[in-house]
C-alpha cells in the first residue's frame, strides 16, 4: 500500500509496481529503465525510481525552495490518486 516516506524536505511516496500501473504508469524506473516490485514516486522530479536508483538519487539530491510549488502540486495529485492524506 502506498505511503508517504521521510526524505528530508522532499515529498516522496513508496509505491508498488501494481499501484504505479493502476494510475497509468508503466512501473519502469525513470532513471535506469528497469522495473521493480516496489519503487518511489519523487514528486519534485515527477518520476518513479526503483529502490537502487532512489538510494543513489538521495545521495546527490539537493532541495531548492523555488521547486516547492511544483513539488507540492505533483505530490497532491498522486497522493489523491493513491488515497494518501
PyMOL commands that set and color helices and strands:
alter all, ss='L'
color gray80, all
select helices_A, chain A and resi 17-22+51-60+65-82
alter helices_A, ss='H'
color red, helices_A
select strands_A, chain A and resi 3-7+10-16+38-42+47-50
alter strands_A, ss='S'
color yellow, strands_A
deselect
rebuild
show_as cartoon
